[in-house]
Amino acid sequence: MKKLSYIPHGVCAREIIVEIGDDNTVQNVKFIGGCNGNTSGISMLVKGMNADEVIERLKDIDCNGRGTSCPAQLALALQKAKE
């Protein structure tokens, strides 16, 4: 199992903690800060998914013209955790 604490950029969340299993599935995601309902929902939706699929689906999501979003930052956190 790989666990990573990631500091996102350009979003309201201050930290994203991700855990990826040895089989490349997302085991747990926790956002610190941000819109609690949305980040809790994202965390539950991606749990058990293949990390590569999550990355592909979320990497280009934009929040109000910021050029990124909490889901896009989660994709970056997962990518970093895989390295």
N, CA, C and O atoms as a MOPAC input file, in Angstrom:
PM7 MOZYME 1SCF
protein

 N      0.84700 1    -1.17400 1     0.00000 1
 C      0.00000 1     0.00000 1     0.00000 1
 C      0.89400 1     1.23900 1     0.00000 1
 O      1.88400 1     1.31100 1     0.72900 1
 N      0.52800 1     2.19700 1    -0.82300 1
 C      1.23700 1     3.47400 1    -0.87900 1
 C      0.33700 1     4.55400 1    -0.30400 1
 O     -0.84700 1     4.61900 1    -0.63200 1
 N      0.89400 1     5.40100 1     0.55100 1
 C      0.15000 1     6.50600 1     1.14800 1
 C      0.92700 1     7.78700 1     0.89300 1
 O      2.14900 1     7.82900 1     1.03700 1
 N      0.19500 1     8.83900 1     0.51000 1
 C      0.84000 1    10.11000 1     0.18700 1
 C      0.00600 1    11.26200 1     0.71300 1
 O     -1.22100 1    11.25200 1     0.61100 1
 N      0.67400 1    12.24600 1     1.27100 1
 C      0.05500 1    13.51900 1     1.62500 1
 C      0.47200 1    14.51500 1     0.54300 1
 O      1.66100 1    14.74500 1     0.32500 1
 N     -0.51100 1    15.09900 1    -0.12600 1
 C     -0.25600 1    15.99100 1    -1.26300 1
 C     -0.80300 1    17.37600 1    -0.94700 1
 O     -1.92700 1    17.50400 1    -0.46100 1
 N     -0.02300 1    18.40700 1    -1.21700 1
 C     -0.46400 1    19.79400 1    -1.03500 1
 C     -0.95200 1    20.31000 1    -2.39100 1
 O     -0.14800 1    20.53700 1    -3.29500 1
 N     -2.27800 1    20.49700 1    -2.53400 1
 C     -2.82400 1    20.94200 1    -3.81400 1
 C     -2.56300 1    22.42900 1    -4.05800 1
 O     -2.26700 1    23.18200 1    -3.13000 1
 N     -2.67800 1    22.83000 1    -5.31300 1
 C     -2.44000 1    24.22200 1    -5.70900 1
 C     -3.64400 1    24.74500 1    -6.47700 1
 O     -4.20700 1    24.04400 1    -7.31800 1
 N     -4.03900 1    25.98700 1    -6.18300 1
 C     -5.09900 1    26.64400 1    -6.93000 1
 C     -6.51000 1    26.25800 1    -6.53500 1
 O     -7.46200 1    26.58000 1    -7.24700 1
 N     -6.66300 1    25.56500 1    -5.40100 1
 C     -7.99600 1    25.14700 1    -4.94300 1
 C     -8.15200 1    25.45900 1    -3.46000 1
 O     -7.19700 1    25.85200 1    -2.79000 1
 N     -9.36200 1    25.28000 1    -2.96300 1
 C     -9.64500 1    25.57200 1    -1.55100 1
 C     -9.08100 1    24.52300 1    -0.60500 1
 O     -8.70600 1    24.84800 1     0.52100 1
 N     -9.01500 1    23.27400 1    -1.04300 1
 C     -8.48000 1    22.21200 1    -0.18900 1
 C     -7.01300 1    22.50100 1     0.13200 1
 O     -6.26400 1    22.97100 1    -0.72500 1
 N     -6.61300 1    22.21900 1     1.36400 1
 C     -5.24500 1    22.48100 1     1.81000 1
 C     -4.35200 1    21.25000 1     1.73600 1
 O     -3.12700 1    21.36500 1     1.70100 1
 N     -4.96900 1    20.07400 1     1.71300 1
 C     -4.19800 1    18.82700 1     1.68200 1
 C     -5.09800 1    17.71500 1     1.15100 1
 O     -6.30700 1    17.71200 1     1.38100 1
 N     -4.48500 1    16.77000 1     0.43800 1
 C     -5.18200 1    15.56600 1    -0.01100 1
 C     -4.33300 1    14.37600 1     0.40500 1
 O     -3.15400 1    14.29400 1     0.06200 1
 N     -4.93500 1    13.46200 1     1.13900 1
 C     -4.24200 1    12.25400 1     1.57800 1
 C     -4.81900 1    11.09100 1     0.78600 1
 O     -6.02600 1    10.85000 1     0.82200 1
 N     -3.96300 1    10.36900 1     0.07000 1
 C     -4.41900 1     9.25200 1    -0.75500 1
 C     -3.70500 1     7.97400 1    -0.35300 1
 O     -2.54900 1     7.98600 1     0.07000 1
 N     -4.42600 1     6.87200 1    -0.49700 1
 C     -3.85200 1     5.54700 1    -0.28900 1
 C     -4.20600 1     4.69600 1    -1.49800 1
 O     -5.37200 1     4.60200 1    -1.88100 1
 N     -3.18800 1     4.07300 1    -2.09900 1
 C     -3.37600 1     3.19700 1    -3.25300 1
 C     -2.88800 1     1.80900 1    -2.86100 1
 O     -1.78500 1     1.65100 1    -2.33800 1
 N     -3.72500 1     0.80300 1    -3.12200 1
 C     -3.36000 1    -0.57700 1    -2.81300 1
 C     -2.33100 1    -1.11100 1    -3.78900 1
 O     -2.05600 1    -0.50900 1    -4.82600 1
 N     -1.77300 1    -2.24900 1    -3.43400 1
 C     -0.77900 1    -2.89700 1    -4.29100 1
 C     -1.36400 1    -3.29000 1    -5.64400 1
 O     -0.62400 1    -3.47100 1    -6.61100 1
 N     -2.69200 1    -3.42200 1    -5.71700 1
 C     -3.36100 1    -3.77200 1    -6.97300 1
 C     -3.78500 1    -2.52800 1    -7.76900 1
 O     -4.56900 1    -2.63200 1    -8.71300 1
 N     -3.26400 1    -1.34700 1    -7.38400 1
 C     -3.50600 1    -0.07100 1    -8.06900 1
 C     -4.92900 1     0.44500 1    -7.88800 1
 O     -5.40300 1     1.24100 1    -8.69800 1
 N     -5.61800 1     0.00200 1    -6.83300 1
 C     -6.94600 1     0.53800 1    -6.56000 1
 C     -6.85600 1     1.61200 1    -5.47800 1
 O     -6.02600 1     1.54100 1    -4.57100 1
 N     -7.72600 1     2.59700 1    -5.60100 1
 C     -7.79200 1     3.66800 1    -4.61100 1
 C     -8.43900 1     3.08700 1    -3.35400 1
 O     -9.58700 1     2.64200 1    -3.39200 1
 N     -7.70900 1     3.09200 1    -2.25500 1
 C     -8.20900 1     2.55000 1    -0.99600 1
 C     -8.87100 1     3.61100 1    -0.14000 1
 O     -9.86300 1     3.34200 1     0.53800 1
 N     -8.31700 1     4.83000 1    -0.17000 1
 C     -8.84300 1     5.88800 1     0.67400 1
 C     -8.39400 1     7.24100 1     0.13700 1
 O     -7.27300 1     7.38500 1    -0.35200 1
 N     -9.27600 1     8.22600 1     0.23400 1
 C     -8.95600 1     9.61000 1    -0.12000 1
 C     -9.55900 1    10.49900 1     0.95500 1
 O    -10.72200 1    10.33900 1     1.32500 1
 N     -8.76600 1    11.43400 1     1.45200 1
 C     -9.25800 1    12.39800 1     2.42600 1
 C     -8.78800 1    13.79000 1     2.03300 1
 O     -7.59200 1    14.03100 1     1.87000 1
 N     -9.73900 1    14.70100 1     1.88300 1
 C     -9.43700 1    16.10200 1     1.60600 1
 C     -9.47200 1    16.86700 1     2.92100 1
 O    -10.37700 1    16.67600 1     3.73300 1
 N     -8.49200 1    17.72500 1     3.12700 1
 C     -8.48600 1    18.64400 1     4.26400 1
 C     -8.82500 1    20.01300 1     3.69600 1
 O     -8.08200 1    20.55700 1     2.87900 1
 N     -9.94900 1    20.56500 1     4.13200 1
 C    -10.42700 1    21.83200 1     3.58500 1
 C    -11.22200 1    21.59100 1     2.31800 1
 O    -11.46200 1    20.44700 1     1.93000 1
 N    -11.62500 1    22.66700 1     1.67900 1
 C    -12.42600 1    22.54700 1     0.47600 1
 C    -13.90200 1    22.42600 1     0.80900 1
 O    -14.29100 1    22.55500 1     1.97000 1
 N    -14.71000 1    22.18300 1    -0.18500 1
 C    -16.16100 1    22.04000 1    -0.02600 1
 C    -16.45300 1    20.63100 1     0.47600 1
 O    -16.38600 1    19.67200 1    -0.29200 1
 N    -16.77100 1    20.50300 1     1.74700 1
 C    -16.86700 1    19.19700 1     2.39400 1
 C    -17.79800 1    18.22500 1     1.67200 1
 O    -17.44200 1    17.06100 1     1.49200 1
 N    -18.97000 1    18.67200 1     1.26100 1
 C    -19.89900 1    17.76900 1     0.57800 1
 C    -19.32300 1    17.24000 1    -0.71700 1
 O    -19.41300 1    16.04500 1    -1.00000 1
 N    -18.73500 1    18.11900 1    -1.50300 1
 C    -18.17300 1    17.70000 1    -2.79000 1
 C    -16.95300 1    16.79700 1    -2.61200 1
 O    -16.84400 1    15.76300 1    -3.27200 1
 N    -16.04900 1    17.18000 1    -1.73500 1
 C    -14.84000 1    16.37400 1    -1.57400 1
 C    -15.14400 1    15.03400 1    -0.91200 1
 O    -14.49800 1    14.03600 1    -1.22800 1
 N    -16.11400 1    14.99200 1    -0.00100 1
 C    -16.52000 1    13.71300 1     0.59700 1
 C    -17.14300 1    12.81600 1    -0.46400 1
 O    -16.88900 1    11.61200 1    -0.49400 1
 N    -17.96200 1    13.40900 1    -1.33700 1
 C    -18.57500 1    12.64900 1    -2.41700 1
 C    -17.54400 1    12.08400 1    -3.37700 1
 O    -17.61800 1    10.91500 1    -3.75400 1
 N    -16.59400 1    12.89700 1    -3.77000 1
 C    -15.52400 1    12.44300 1    -4.67000 1
 C    -14.76800 1    11.27900 1    -4.01700 1
 O    -14.49100 1    10.26600 1    -4.65800 1
 N    -14.44400 1    11.44200 1    -2.74700 1
 C    -13.69600 1    10.40100 1    -2.02900 1
 C    -14.43700 1     9.06700 1    -2.04700 1
 O    -13.82400 1     8.02300 1    -2.27100 1
 N    -15.73900 1     9.09100 1    -1.81500 1
 C    -16.53000 1     7.85900 1    -1.80900 1
 C    -16.67400 1     7.27200 1    -3.21200 1
 O    -16.65500 1     6.05200 1    -3.37600 1
 N    -16.81500 1     8.11500 1    -4.20600 1
 C    -16.98800 1     7.62900 1    -5.57800 1
 C    -15.74600 1     6.92600 1    -6.12000 1
 O    -15.86700 1     5.94600 1    -6.85500 1
 N    -14.57400 1     7.40300 1    -5.77600 1
 C    -13.34600 1     6.82500 1    -6.34000 1
 C    -12.81500 1     5.63400 1    -5.54700 1
 O    -11.95500 1     4.89900 1    -6.03400 1
 N    -13.31800 1     5.44100 1    -4.33900 1
 C    -12.86000 1     4.32800 1    -3.50700 1
 C    -13.11500 1     3.00500 1    -4.22500 1
 O    -14.23600 1     2.72800 1    -4.65300 1
 N    -12.07800 1     2.20000 1    -4.35100 1
 C    -12.18100 1     0.90600 1    -5.01500 1
 C    -11.93100 1     0.94600 1    -6.51600 1
 O    -11.83200 1    -0.09900 1    -7.15700 1
 N    -11.82600 1     2.15900 1    -7.08400 1
 C    -11.56800 1     2.29000 1    -8.51600 1
 C    -10.08200 1     2.12500 1    -8.81900 1
 O     -9.22800 1     2.32500 1    -7.95500 1
 N     -9.79900 1     1.76200 1   -10.04600 1
 C     -8.42800 1     1.70500 1   -10.52700 1
 C     -7.87300 1     3.13100 1   -10.54800 1
 O     -8.51700 1     4.03100 1   -11.08700 1
 N     -6.70700 1     3.34600 1    -9.98000 1
 C     -6.12100 1     4.68800 1    -9.88400 1
 C     -5.91600 1     5.32000 1   -11.25800 1
 O     -6.12000 1     6.52400 1   -11.41500 1
 N     -5.51800 1     4.53500 1   -12.24700 1
 C     -5.30400 1     5.08100 1   -13.59100 1
 C     -6.60300 1     5.59100 1   -14.20300 1
 O     -6.60700 1     6.60700 1   -14.89800 1
 N     -7.69400 1     4.89500 1   -13.94700 1
 C     -8.99600 1     5.33400 1   -14.46500 1
 C     -9.43000 1     6.63300 1   -13.78800 1
 O     -9.95200 1     7.53500 1   -14.44300 1
 N     -9.21400 1     6.72300 1   -12.48300 1
 C     -9.54700 1     7.95400 1   -11.75600 1
 C     -8.74400 1     9.12300 1   -12.31800 1
 O     -9.29500 1    10.19500 1   -12.56700 1
 N     -7.45400 1     8.92000 1   -12.51700 1
 C     -6.58600 1     9.96700 1   -13.05000 1
 C     -7.10200 1    10.43300 1   -14.41100 1
 O     -7.22400 1    11.63300 1   -14.65400 1
 N     -7.39800 1     9.49900 1   -15.27900 1
 C     -7.86100 1     9.83400 1   -16.63000 1
 C     -9.18200 1    10.61000 1   -16.60500 1
 O     -9.35900 1    11.55500 1   -17.37400 1
 N    -10.09100 1    10.22100 1   -15.74200 1
 C    -11.40700 1    10.87000 1   -15.67700 1
 C    -11.36500 1    12.26600 1   -15.05500 1
 O    -12.13500 1    13.14300 1   -15.44600 1
 N    -10.47200 1    12.47400 1   -14.09100 1
 C    -10.49900 1    13.71800 1   -13.31200 1
 C     -9.45800 1    14.76500 1   -13.69200 1
 O     -9.58000 1    15.92400 1   -13.29500 1
 N     -8.45000 1    14.38200 1   -14.44600 1
 C     -7.27900 1    15.24800 1   -14.64200 1
 C     -7.56500 1    16.60400 1   -15.28100 1
 O     -6.83100 1    17.55600 1   -15.01600 1
 N     -8.58800 1    16.73100 1   -16.10200 1
 C     -8.83700 1    17.98900 1   -16.81500 1
 C    -10.04100 1    18.77500 1   -16.30900 1
 O    -10.49300 1    19.69400 1   -16.99100 1
 N    -10.56900 1    18.44700 1   -15.14600 1
 C    -11.73300 1    19.16300 1   -14.61700 1
 C    -11.29600 1    20.53700 1   -14.11500 1
 O    -10.30400 1    20.66800 1   -13.39800 1
 N    -12.05600 1    21.55400 1   -14.50700 1
 C    -11.75200 1    22.94300 1   -14.15400 1
 C    -12.82900 1    23.48500 1   -13.21600 1
 O    -14.00900 1    23.17600 1   -13.38500 1
 N    -12.43800 1    24.27800 1   -12.24600 1
 C    -13.36500 1    24.90000 1   -11.30800 1
 C    -13.39200 1    26.41200 1   -11.54500 1
 O    -12.46500 1    27.12500 1   -11.16000 1
 N    -14.44800 1    26.88700 1   -12.17400 1
 C    -14.67300 1    28.33000 1   -12.36000 1
 C    -13.50300 1    29.06400 1   -13.01200 1
 O    -13.16900 1    30.17900 1   -12.61100 1
 N    -12.88300 1    28.45000 1   -14.00700 1
 C    -11.80600 1    29.10600 1   -14.73800 1
 C    -10.46500 1    29.13800 1   -14.02800 1
 O     -9.57100 1    29.87300 1   -14.44700 1
 N    -10.30100 1    28.37400 1   -12.98100 1
 C     -9.03900 1    28.35100 1   -12.22800 1
 C     -7.94500 1    27.57700 1   -12.95400 1
 O     -6.76500 1    27.71000 1   -12.62900 1
 N     -8.33600 1    26.77100 1   -13.93500 1
 C     -7.36000 1    25.93800 1   -14.61200 1
 C     -7.11500 1    24.62200 1   -13.89600 1
 O     -6.32700 1    23.80000 1   -14.36300 1
 N     -7.77600 1    24.41700 1   -12.77700 1
 C     -7.68200 1    23.18400 1   -12.00200 1
 C     -8.92500 1    23.06800 1   -11.13800 1
 O     -9.82200 1    23.90800 1   -11.20700 1
 N     -8.97300 1    22.03600 1   -10.33700 1
 C    -10.10100 1    21.79400 1    -9.43200 1
 C     -9.64900 1    20.78600 1    -8.38200 1
 O     -8.56500 1    20.21300 1    -8.49600 1
 N    -10.46700 1    20.57000 1    -7.37100 1
 C    -10.12900 1    19.53600 1    -6.38900 1
 C    -10.03900 1    18.16200 1    -7.04900 1
 O     -9.11100 1    17.41400 1    -6.73900 1
 N    -10.96700 1    17.78800 1    -7.95500 1
 C    -10.80000 1    16.50100 1    -8.63500 1
 C     -9.50900 1    16.43100 1    -9.46000 1
 O     -8.83300 1    15.40200 1    -9.45500 1
 N     -9.16300 1    17.50500 1   -10.16300 1
 C     -7.92700 1    17.51600 1   -10.95100 1
 C     -6.70900 1    17.41000 1   -10.04300 1
 O     -5.72700 1    16.75900 1   -10.39900 1
 N     -6.76500 1    18.03800 1    -8.88300 1
 C     -5.66000 1    17.94400 1    -7.93500 1
 C     -5.57400 1    16.54100 1    -7.33700 1
 O     -4.48100 1    16.06200 1    -7.03500 1
 N     -6.72400 1    15.88000 1    -7.16500 1
 C     -6.71600 1    14.48600 1    -6.73300 1
 C     -6.01300 1    13.61400 1    -7.77800 1
 O     -5.24300 1    12.72100 1    -7.42700 1
 N     -6.27700 1    13.87400 1    -9.04900 1
 C     -5.60300 1    13.11800 1   -10.11300 1
 C     -4.09100 1    13.30200 1   -10.00900 1
 O     -3.34100 1    12.33900 1   -10.17100 1
 N     -3.63700 1    14.52000 1    -9.74200 1
 C     -2.20500 1    14.76300 1    -9.58700 1
 C     -1.64800 1    14.04900 1    -8.35500 1
 O     -0.54000 1    13.51200 1    -8.39000 1
 N     -2.42000 1    14.04500 1    -7.26900 1
 C     -1.98600 1    13.35600 1    -6.05200 1
 C     -1.84000 1    11.85800 1    -6.29700 1
 O     -0.87600 1    11.24100 1    -5.84600 1
 N     -2.80200 1    11.27700 1    -7.01400 1
 C     -2.73200 1     9.84800 1    -7.32100 1
 C     -1.54000 1     9.54000 1    -8.22700 1
 O     -0.84800 1     8.53900 1    -8.03900 1
 N     -1.31100 1    10.40300 1    -9.20200 1
 C     -0.16600 1    10.20800 1   -10.09700 1
 C      1.13800 1    10.23300 1    -9.30600 1
 O      2.02700 1     9.41000 1    -9.52600 1
 N      1.23900 1    11.18700 1    -8.38700 1
 C      2.44200 1    11.30400 1    -7.54900 1
 C      2.60300 1    10.06700 1    -6.66700 1
 O      3.71600 1     9.57000 1    -6.49100 1
 N      1.50400 1     9.57300 1    -6.11900 1
 C      1.56100 1     8.40400 1    -5.24500 1
 C      2.01600 1     7.16200 1    -5.99400 1
 O      2.62000 1     6.26900 1    -5.40000 1
 N      1.73500 1     7.09500 1    -7.27800 1
 C      2.13200 1     5.95000 1    -8.09000 1
 C      3.60700 1     5.93100 1    -8.42200 1
 O      4.15100 1     4.88200 1    -8.76400 1
 N      4.26900 1     7.08200 1    -8.32600 1
 C      5.69100 1     7.18300 1    -8.71600 1
 C      6.60000 1     6.44200 1    -7.74900 1
 O      7.81700 1     6.42800 1    -7.93300 1

